[in-house]
Amino acid sequence: MVASKTDSRVIFLTYENMRPATTKARVIIYSRPGCHLCDEAKQAIAAAQCLDEYTLEEINIESDAYLLKRYKYDIPVITIDGVEAFRHRLTSKAFRERLLRSSGGKPAFPT
């Protein structure tokens, strides 16, 4: 158990708060058509060779006015379990390491 102090409140983080080892991470890539950096990011994610560890959803920022305003000049943005993990560029090695870290250092399924 780890204690962290925030705004005079103590927040306890436990192993129970982490994603269960049998649950895949949810990866979202915010992109738009014609984005070459988005294509490169998708290639890097695929090259990480850890498809059994996550589900991937791609969201076109042009489909939502809020997303377009928020990410217009910052795509791709990749989130893992709702937390921004990468913006603009990533490598397959960095993606795999971040994915593993988000699962508490354990693969979701035996490899």
CYANA upper distance limits for C-alpha pairs under 8 A (distance plus 0.5 A):
  1 MET  CA     12 PHE  CA      7.27
  1 MET  CA     13 LEU  CA      6.36
  1 MET  CA     14 THR  CA      5.33
  1 MET  CA     15 TYR  CA      7.52
  2 VAL  CA     12 PHE  CA      6.35
  2 VAL  CA     13 LEU  CA      5.82
  2 VAL  CA     14 THR  CA      7.15
  3 ALA  CA     10 VAL  CA      6.97
  3 ALA  CA     11 ILE  CA      6.35
  3 ALA  CA     12 PHE  CA      5.23
  3 ALA  CA     13 LEU  CA      6.86
  4 SER  CA     10 VAL  CA      6.29
  4 SER  CA     11 ILE  CA      5.96
  4 SER  CA     12 PHE  CA      7.07
  4 SER  CA     13 LEU  CA      8.34
  5 LYS  CA      9 ARG  CA      6.35
  5 LYS  CA     10 VAL  CA      5.18
  5 LYS  CA     11 ILE  CA      6.86
  6 THR  CA     10 VAL  CA      6.74
  6 THR  CA     11 ILE  CA      7.70
 13 LEU  CA     17 ASN  CA      7.09
 14 THR  CA     18 MET  CA      7.95
 16 GLU  CA     20 PRO  CA      8.48
 18 MET  CA    103 SER  CA      7.69
 18 MET  CA    104 GLY  CA      7.60
 19 ARG  CA     23 THR  CA      7.14
 19 ARG  CA     25 ALA  CA      8.43
 19 ARG  CA    102 SER  CA      8.46
 19 ARG  CA    103 SER  CA      6.70
 19 ARG  CA    104 GLY  CA      8.44
 20 PRO  CA    103 SER  CA      8.21
 21 ALA  CA    103 SER  CA      7.23
 21 ALA  CA    106 LYS  CA      7.32
 21 ALA  CA    107 PRO  CA      7.46
 21 ALA  CA    108 ALA  CA      5.29
 21 ALA  CA    109 PHE  CA      8.02
 22 THR  CA    108 ALA  CA      5.53
 22 THR  CA    109 PHE  CA      7.05
 23 THR  CA    108 ALA  CA      6.67
 24 LYS  CA     52 ASP  CA      7.94
 24 LYS  CA     53 GLU  CA      5.70
 24 LYS  CA     54 TYR  CA      5.11
 24 LYS  CA     55 THR  CA      6.98
 24 LYS  CA    108 ALA  CA      6.54
 25 ALA  CA     53 GLU  CA      6.77
 25 ALA  CA     54 TYR  CA      4.88
 25 ALA  CA     55 THR  CA      6.78
 25 ALA  CA     80 ILE  CA      7.00
 25 ALA  CA     81 ASP  CA      6.36
 25 ALA  CA     99 LEU  CA      7.93
 25 ALA  CA    102 SER  CA      8.32
 25 ALA  CA    103 SER  CA      7.96
 26 ARG  CA     54 TYR  CA      6.14
 26 ARG  CA     55 THR  CA      5.63
 26 ARG  CA     56 LEU  CA      6.87
 26 ARG  CA     57 GLU  CA      8.29
 26 ARG  CA     79 THR  CA      8.45
 26 ARG  CA     80 ILE  CA      6.17
 26 ARG  CA     81 ASP  CA      5.44
 26 ARG  CA     82 GLY  CA      8.08
 27 VAL  CA     54 TYR  CA      6.90
 27 VAL  CA     55 THR  CA      6.38
 27 VAL  CA     56 LEU  CA      5.36
 27 VAL  CA     57 GLU  CA      6.81
 27 VAL  CA     78 ILE  CA      7.38
 27 VAL  CA     79 THR  CA      6.09
 27 VAL  CA     80 ILE  CA      5.11
 27 VAL  CA     81 ASP  CA      6.83
 27 VAL  CA     82 GLY  CA      8.41
 28 ILE  CA     56 LEU  CA      6.26
 28 ILE  CA     57 GLU  CA      5.28
 28 ILE  CA     58 GLU  CA      6.19
 28 ILE  CA     59 ILE  CA      7.64
 28 ILE  CA     78 ILE  CA      6.08
 28 ILE  CA     79 THR  CA      5.73
 28 ILE  CA     80 ILE  CA      7.17
 29 ILE  CA     56 LEU  CA      8.06
 29 ILE  CA     57 GLU  CA      6.86
 29 ILE  CA     58 GLU  CA      5.35
 29 ILE  CA     59 ILE  CA      6.72
 29 ILE  CA     76 PRO  CA      6.96
 29 ILE  CA     77 VAL  CA      6.19
 29 ILE  CA     78 ILE  CA      4.98
 29 ILE  CA     79 THR  CA      7.08
 30 TYR  CA     58 GLU  CA      6.51
 30 TYR  CA     59 ILE  CA      5.41
 30 TYR  CA     60 ASN  CA      6.56
 30 TYR  CA     61 ILE  CA      6.68
 30 TYR  CA     71 TYR  CA      8.41
 30 TYR  CA     75 ILE  CA      6.95
 30 TYR  CA     76 PRO  CA      5.99
 30 TYR  CA     77 VAL  CA      5.64
 30 TYR  CA     78 ILE  CA      6.89
 31 SER  CA     35 CYS  CA      7.49
 31 SER  CA     38 CYS  CA      6.41
 31 SER  CA     58 GLU  CA      7.47
 31 SER  CA     59 ILE  CA      6.61
 31 SER  CA     60 ASN  CA      5.59
 31 SER  CA     61 ILE  CA      6.39
 31 SER  CA     75 ILE  CA      6.16
 31 SER  CA     76 PRO  CA      5.65
 31 SER  CA     77 VAL  CA      7.65
 32 ARG  CA     38 CYS  CA      8.15
 32 ARG  CA     59 ILE  CA      8.24
 32 ARG  CA     60 ASN  CA      5.30
 32 ARG  CA     61 ILE  CA      6.29
 32 ARG  CA     62 GLU  CA      6.93
 32 ARG  CA     75 ILE  CA      8.30
 33 PRO  CA     60 ASN  CA      7.88
 35 CYS  CA     39 ASP  CA      7.03
 35 CYS  CA     75 ILE  CA      8.40
 36 HIS  CA     40 GLU  CA      6.76
 37 LEU  CA     41 ALA  CA      6.61
 37 LEU  CA     75 ILE  CA      7.96
 37 LEU  CA     76 PRO  CA      7.05
 37 LEU  CA     88 HIS  CA      7.08
 37 LEU  CA     89 ARG  CA      7.38
 38 CYS  CA     42 LYS  CA      6.73
 38 CYS  CA     75 ILE  CA      7.33
 38 CYS  CA     76 PRO  CA      5.60
 38 CYS  CA     88 HIS  CA      8.26
 39 ASP  CA     43 GLN  CA      6.76
 40 GLU  CA     44 ALA  CA      6.69
 40 GLU  CA     89 ARG  CA      8.36
 41 ALA  CA     45 ILE  CA      6.69
 41 ALA  CA     76 PRO  CA      7.78
 41 ALA  CA     89 ARG  CA      6.86
 41 ALA  CA     90 LEU  CA      6.70
 41 ALA  CA     91 THR  CA      8.12
 42 LYS  CA     46 ALA  CA      6.69
 43 GLN  CA     47 ALA  CA      6.55
 44 ALA  CA     48 ALA  CA      6.81
 44 ALA  CA     90 LEU  CA      7.42
 44 ALA  CA     91 THR  CA      6.04
 44 ALA  CA     92 SER  CA      5.02
 44 ALA  CA     95 PHE  CA      8.28
 45 ILE  CA     49 GLN  CA      8.21
 45 ILE  CA     91 THR  CA      8.14
 45 ILE  CA     92 SER  CA      6.04
 45 ILE  CA     95 PHE  CA      7.01
 45 ILE  CA     96 ARG  CA      8.45
 46 ALA  CA     50 CYS  CA      8.30
 46 ALA  CA     51 LEU  CA      7.84
 46 ALA  CA     92 SER  CA      8.11
 47 ALA  CA     92 SER  CA      6.26
 48 ALA  CA     92 SER  CA      4.98
 48 ALA  CA     93 LYS  CA      6.78
 48 ALA  CA     95 PHE  CA      7.36
 48 ALA  CA     96 ARG  CA      6.25
 50 CYS  CA     54 TYR  CA      8.06
 50 CYS  CA     96 ARG  CA      7.49
 51 LEU  CA     55 THR  CA      8.11
 52 ASP  CA    108 ALA  CA      8.02
 52 ASP  CA    109 PHE  CA      7.44
 53 GLU  CA     99 LEU  CA      8.26
 53 GLU  CA    107 PRO  CA      7.10
 53 GLU  CA    108 ALA  CA      6.06
 53 GLU  CA    109 PHE  CA      7.46
 59 ILE  CA     63 SER  CA      8.47
 60 ASN  CA     64 ASP  CA      8.41
 61 ILE  CA     65 ALA  CA      8.14
 61 ILE  CA     67 LEU  CA      5.58
 61 ILE  CA     68 LEU  CA      5.40
 61 ILE  CA     71 TYR  CA      7.68
 61 ILE  CA     72 LYS  CA      8.11
 62 GLU  CA     67 LEU  CA      7.75
 62 GLU  CA     68 LEU  CA      5.99
 63 SER  CA     67 LEU  CA      8.37
 63 SER  CA     68 LEU  CA      8.24
 64 ASP  CA     68 LEU  CA      6.65
 65 ALA  CA     69 LYS  CA      6.66
 66 TYR  CA     70 ARG  CA      6.57
 67 LEU  CA     71 TYR  CA      6.32
 67 LEU  CA     72 LYS  CA      8.07
 68 LEU  CA     72 LYS  CA      5.52
 71 TYR  CA     75 ILE  CA      6.46
 71 TYR  CA     77 VAL  CA      8.21
 74 ASP  CA     87 ARG  CA      7.14
 74 ASP  CA     88 HIS  CA      6.75
 75 ILE  CA     87 ARG  CA      7.02
 75 ILE  CA     88 HIS  CA      6.04
 76 PRO  CA     86 PHE  CA      8.44
 76 PRO  CA     87 ARG  CA      6.26
 76 PRO  CA     88 HIS  CA      5.52
 76 PRO  CA     89 ARG  CA      7.88
 77 VAL  CA     84 GLU  CA      7.61
 77 VAL  CA     85 ALA  CA      8.25
 77 VAL  CA     86 PHE  CA      6.27
 77 VAL  CA     87 ARG  CA      4.98
 77 VAL  CA     88 HIS  CA      6.88
 78 ILE  CA     84 GLU  CA      6.50
 78 ILE  CA     85 ALA  CA      6.23
 78 ILE  CA     86 PHE  CA      5.58
 78 ILE  CA     87 ARG  CA      6.87
 79 THR  CA     83 VAL  CA      5.57
 79 THR  CA     84 GLU  CA      4.69
 79 THR  CA     85 ALA  CA      5.63
 79 THR  CA     86 PHE  CA      7.39
 80 ILE  CA     84 GLU  CA      6.95
 80 ILE  CA     85 ALA  CA      6.70
 80 ILE  CA     99 LEU  CA      7.69
 80 ILE  CA    102 SER  CA      8.03
 81 ASP  CA    102 SER  CA      8.45
 85 ALA  CA     98 ARG  CA      7.94
 86 PHE  CA     90 LEU  CA      6.94
 90 LEU  CA     94 ALA  CA      6.97
 90 LEU  CA     95 PHE  CA      7.22
 91 THR  CA     95 PHE  CA      6.66
 92 SER  CA     96 ARG  CA      6.65
 93 LYS  CA     97 GLU  CA      6.66
 94 ALA  CA     98 ARG  CA      6.55
 95 PHE  CA     99 LEU  CA      6.53
 96 ARG  CA    100 LEU  CA      6.61
 97 GLU  CA    101 ARG  CA      6.61
 98 ARG  CA    102 SER  CA      6.64
 99 LEU  CA    103 SER  CA      7.07
100 LEU  CA    104 GLY  CA      7.17
100 LEU  CA    105 GLY  CA      5.51
100 LEU  CA    106 LYS  CA      6.80
100 LEU  CA    107 PRO  CA      6.85
101 ARG  CA    105 GLY  CA      5.43
101 ARG  CA    106 LYS  CA      8.36
103 SER  CA    107 PRO  CA      7.30
103 SER  CA    108 ALA  CA      7.72
107 PRO  CA    111 THR  CA      7.99
